[in-house]
Amino acid sequence: MEARDLSYTNGRVTMAYTETPGPAVPDSRTYLLVHGIGMGRVVFAGVAEKLRGSGRVLAIDLPGFGDSPEPGSATSLEHTADVVAQFLRDRAPGRSVLVGHSMGTQIVAEIAARWPELAEAVVMIAPTVNRRERSAARQGLRMVQDLFGETPKVLLLGIWEYAKTSPLWYWRKLQFMLAHRIEHVCPKIGVPTLVLSGEEDRVCPPEWNAEVAAAVPESVSQLIPGRGHEAIIRSAEPVASMILSFLGSRRL
């Protein structure tokens, strides 16, 4: 079966998502893919294709981003995690592998910490926000530095996705992103966790990647060779293989 673009509504929140069926076998798993601020599920398209060989893949557009409309007022990341957790209960009962990129790592961390029954494992790619640089100005500077020299694919996709988000919505969510303390959530995560960042990532530098991983009771920290913050956009590899290798090593 081919991937399907679908819509999920709960109260005043509607989220667009793509469901990519996996193999029809008893031990097939479910993956939830959560993008970062200003982006959408399209950034995970290549990764989803790689992961579908071992399970069903659900890639969402968070409220107000991608093809998901703004629900009216911006809410905290904790409340956004509430919405995504309910989406999982409705669309993927049981445990899923929660994969987040950038701001998406804050969402999956919250879900795993607060609702362990929903998480089989967690993958955090370029976790935000580096506690040494928690300001809009500093994060903006690091993003510009990170994008310098990136491929046209990364730049054009970023422009396209950012154009879908209203500046006010982006600014409000940025404030919630900066206020969130992922290092306080990580100790509450009780499932195997893989923490990744590009070895050239200026937004999530290697020392911050290692610090986040150290805060999770059962974790592995790895660097993605030759990649910056947008590691999953340039190509699905090597991130997809790193995820599958991690899950295989834990026999999950």
N, C-alpha and C positions, 0 to 999 in steps of 0.2 A: 504493500500500500504506500501511496505517496503522502508527503506531509500535507496537513490541512490547516488553513488559517481559520481560527474560531474566535468566539467572543464569550466572555464570562461576566455575568452581572450579579452583584450582591448589594442590595440596597441602592445607594447612590453612586456606587463605584462600578465601572465597567472596565475590564481589561481585555485587550486583544492578546491572543497567544497562538503559537504554532505548535501543533501536535505532530510529532514524527514517530510513527509506529516502529516498534522494535521487533525482534524475532518472537514468534508465538511459541515460546517454550516456558515450562513451569518456573524456572529460576531467573527469568527475565526481570530486570530491575526498571525503576523509573528514575529519570534525571529531571531536575528542575533547574533551569538556567535563568539567572537574574542579572540584567545588565547594570551599567553604571549611570551616573547622572548625565542627562542630556542625550543619552543614546537610546537604543531600542533593541528588541530581540534579534534584529537582523545581524548584529555583531557576532552572534553565536551560530550563524547559519552553517559555517564550515565545521565547527566543533560538533554541532548536532548530527551532521551526516556521519561523522566518525564514531560518535557514541551510539548511534542507533543499532549498530551491530550487536550490542550487548543489552539494549533496553529501550523502552519507550522514552521519548524526549519531549518535555514541555518547556518551551521558551516563551516567556511572558514579556509584555510591555507594561512596565509599572504605570500606575495612574498618572496621566499628564505627560507621558513620554511616548515616543513612537506613534503607534496608531490608537493609543488609549486616550480617551478624552479626560480633561481635568474634572475631578468630581465636585468642584465648587470652591474648596479652600484647601490649601496645602496642610498636610498633617505631618506629625513627627515620624521618624523612621520606625519607631516602635509600633505606631498605629499602622503604618504601611505593612509591617511584618504581620500584624493581626490579619490584614486583608489577604496577604499571600498565603498565610497558614490556612485560612478558611478555604481558599482556592484549592489547596492541596487536599484538604479533607473531602471536598466535593468532587474533585477531578482525579485524584490519585490516592485513594485510601491506603493506608499502610505506610511503610518507610520509603523515603526517596533519597537519592544522592543530591544534596543541595550544592549547586555551583553558582558562585557569585563573582562578578568582576567589579572592582573599584567600589562605588557606593553599594553595589549589589552584595558585597561581602558583609556589609553591616546588616542587611536584611536577612541573609541566610544564617548569620551568627545568632541573631535574635531568635529566629525560629528554632534552631537547634538547641539553644540554651533554655528556652521557655517551653517548648513542646518536643521533648526528646523522642516521643513516640512517632514523630513525623520524619525523623532523620535516620538514615542508614549510615551516612558519612557526609562530610562537609569538604568542599574545595573552595578556598578563598584565593582568588587571583588578583594580585595588586591591592591588598586591603587598605582601606582608607579609614581615618585620616592620620597621617604621620603626626604624632603628638608634638613633635618639635616645630611643626610648621602649620599650626591650626589657625590660618587666617585666609580670607578670600584672596587677598593680594598675593600671598606667598604661594597658594595653590595654583592661582592663575599663571604666575611666573613659571612654576615648575612644569605646568602643562605645555606652555609655549616652548620651553627648553626641550621637553620630551618629544614634541612634534617636529622639531627642527630636523630636517633630513629624512622625515618619514616618506613612505611610498605614496604616490597619487591615490591609490585605493583607500588607504587609511584617511587621508585628508578629505577626499571627496565624500566618503561615506559619513565622516564626522560632520561635515557641513550640512549634508542632506538631513541627517537625524536631528541636529541642533535646530535646524530651521523649523522643525515640527513642534518645538516646545516654545511656549510664550516666555519672554524674558522675565516676567514677574514670577511665573511658576518656577522657573529655574532658580531664581534668586532665593525664593522662599525655601525650596528644597535644599539649596546649598547651605543655608543657615542651619537647618536641621542636621545636615550631614556633618557640618563642622562641630555642632554641639554634641554629637554622639560620641561615646567613648567605647570603641570596640575592645580595647584592652581590659575593660571592666566586665565585658560580656564573655570573653574567651574562656576564663576559668570555669565557667558554667557549662561549657560544651562537653558532653560526655560521650561523643562518638569519634572514631578516627577522623582526623582532619589533615588535609594537605594544604599548605600555604605556599603559594607561588608568586614570584614577581620577576619581571624582566631584569637581567643583569645590568641593563642600561636605563632602568626606570628611574626618572628623576622625581616622580610623584610619590612612589612607594620604593624608597631605596633599600638595598639589601639589609642594612642594619635594622630598619623598621620591620621588614619581612621576618627577620629572625626573632625580633622582640614579640611580634604577634604570635608566632608559632610557639615560642617559649611559654606564652600565657595559656595555651591550650593543653590540658592534661595529656592527651594522646595525639601527637602531631608530628608531621614531617615538614621541614622547610627546604624548598628547592628554588634555584634560580633558573630562569628560562634563557638559554643562550641566545645572544644577539638580539634581544627584544627589549622594547621600552614598555611604557604603560599600556599601550594598545596592543598587547601581545597577541590577542585572539583575533584581531581584525586583519592583520597582514596575511595570516594563513592559520589554518586549524592546527597545524603542527609547529612545534612539538608539544603544544599544550594537551591536545587530545590524547596522545600516547602517554604523556606523563600522568594524566588522570587514570587511564586504564591500567597502567603499570602499578600505580599506587593501590587501586582497588584490588588488583590481582595479588599483590604482595600481602594484603591483609585478608585475603580469601573472603572478600565481602560479596 
